[in-house]
């Protein structure tokens, strides 16, 4: 009798064991992929068009509700940030203003396929908006290297460029500098295209510099 029972239990035992293991894996994956909703507070950044600059905004962190898998939400809690798209109707304001916040204005970064914003608990933000002003400024070439004194700048084309800076800061922008030119790798006269170094947008973004040996 016991032998018959044992034979029934152990008949095709490896298939039964695989079925148990497979069922456990399915349960484990289902638990891991189960969606949860959590309230988080993340750093924010306001994205504005090139015609205006957001000098400051408060609060710098927004409280939102997000839905997703536990693993992805844990990652967002540690590494995530919120991009706030400034609506077009506010781009004509110059000064302090308060705007309402809605989920349609928000983008979660990094964007994960299994995480979404359910609601936003921070209802408004205060911003200081400034117009972007064009200002022509001269270009200064930065030369480095052990033999930099053996070279001089023959020409810069163009020698003036346009800087697009917030209105309150244009008076402090006197000139722009190029990226450093290392003369250790230059043996004779040279013409080099060099990028402009500036915290603000410029046009053009690079200039042509002609160097000659002294």
N, C-alpha and C positions, 0 to 999 in steps of 0.2 A: 504493500500500500504506500509506504513512505517512498519507495523507489519510484512508483508511478508519479507521485506528486513532485518528486525531485526532477524527474525527466520532463514533466510539463513546465516546471519553472525554468530549467536550464536549456530547454529546447529553443534553438535560435537565440541564444542568450546575447550574442554580440549585436544582433539587430535591436533587441530590447534595450540594451545598454546605450546604443547609439540614439535611439528614440528619446531616452531620458536626457542624455547630454544635449541633444538638439533642442528639446523643449526648454531646458534650463537656459541655453544661449538665447533663445527667442525671448524668454521672460526677462533676461538680463538686459538685452538690447532695448526692449520695450520700456523698461524702467529708465534706462539712460536717456532715451529719446522723448520721454514724457515732457510735455510743455508745462512751464510754470510761469506765473506772473509775479514780477518783483518791482518794488519801487527803488529807484537808484538816483543818486545825485552825481552828475557828471560835469566836468569843465566844458565850457561853451566857447564858440568863436563865431562872430558875426561876419557873414559874407556879404559884401556890398559891391555894387558896380564900380567901374573905374572912375566915375565922375565924382564920387564922394568917398570920404574916409570916416570910419568909426573910431574916434579918438579914445573913447572909453565906454564901458557899459556895466551896469549892475542889475542883478547879481551875475557874478562870473561863472557860477555853476547853476544848472537847472535841475529840478527834480521832475523825473518822468517815470511812467510805468512802462516796463518792457515785457514782452512775452517771448519765450524761446526755450530751448533745452537748457538744462541746468549747467552743463559744461560751457555752452556758449555765453550764457548770462554771467557766469563767473569770470569769463575772459573779458566781457564788456565792462564789468565792474572795475577791473584792474587797468585796462588799456583804452577804454572807450572815451569818446568825446562827442559833443553835439555841435553840428554846424547849423547856424541860424541864417536863413536866407532873408535879407532885408527886402520887404515888399517895395515895388517900384514907387508907390505913392509917397513913400517916406524919403525918397532920394532928393527931393527938392527942398527939404528942411535944412537949415543951417543953424545949429545950436542944440539945446537940450530938448528931448522929447521922450515920451513914454509910449510904447507900442504894445498891443496885446500879442500874446504868444499862442500859436495853434500848432497842432501836429503837422499840418501841411507845410509849415515853414521849416521843419526840422529834418535833418538827416543824421543818422547815427553812423559814426565811424569807429572802427572799421565796419563795413557793411557785410553782415553775415546773413546767409539765405534763411536761416532758421530763427532770426531775431527780428522783432518789429516793435515799433513804438505804439502802445495802446492809448495812452493819454498823457497830458502834461499837467503837472500840478503847479508849476510856476506860471502864473497867469499873465504877468507883464514884465517887461524889462525897460530900464531907463538907459538912454543912449545920448552921447554927445556926437553929433554928426557935423562934419566939416566938408566944405566944398574943396575939390582938388583944383589947384591953380597951376597953370603952366609958367615956368620961369626958365629963360635961357641962361646958362652958366658956362664958364670956361672949363676946359678939360686940362687936368694936370697929369703928366705921365710919371708913374712910379718905377724907378730903376733900382734893381738890387744886383748883388754879385760882387766878387772880389775885384773885378776890373771895371766896375761901373763908371769910374772916373775917366776911363779911356773912351767913353761914348758920350755923345750929346744928341739931343732931339733936334732933328732938322725940320720936321714938320709933323703936324697932327691934323688929320682930315676926318671929320670936321673938328675944328678947334673949339667950337661952342656946340652944346647939345641942349635939348629941352628936358627939364626935370618936372615931373608931375607930383607935387607935394601938397599936403594939407595946408590950407590958407594960413593957419597960425604958425607954421614952421618955415614958410618960404623965406623969411628974413634971415634965417640961420643958415640957409643953403647958399654958400658963396661960390662953391666950385664942386666939381666931382673929380675923383681920381680913377685911374685905370688899375686893372689888376697888375701886380708887380711883373716887370720884365726882367728875367734873370740873364744878365750879360755873360755869365760864365759859359753859356752855351753858344755865344755869338762870337765869331772870329773876325768878320768883316762888316761892311755896311749892310744894313738889313731893313726890310720893310715888313712890319708885323701888324696883324689885326688883333687888337686887344679888347677884352670886355671891360665895360664900365662897372666899377664897384659903387653901389649906392643903395641905401635902404628904401629908396623910392623908385618908381617906374621912370625910365628914361627913353628918349628917342633921339638918335638911334641907341642901340644897346652895346655897340662896339665902335671903335675908331681905328683908323689906319695910322700907324706911327712909323716914321722913317728915322732910323738911327744911323749916325755916321761916326767913324772913329776919329778921334782928335789927332 
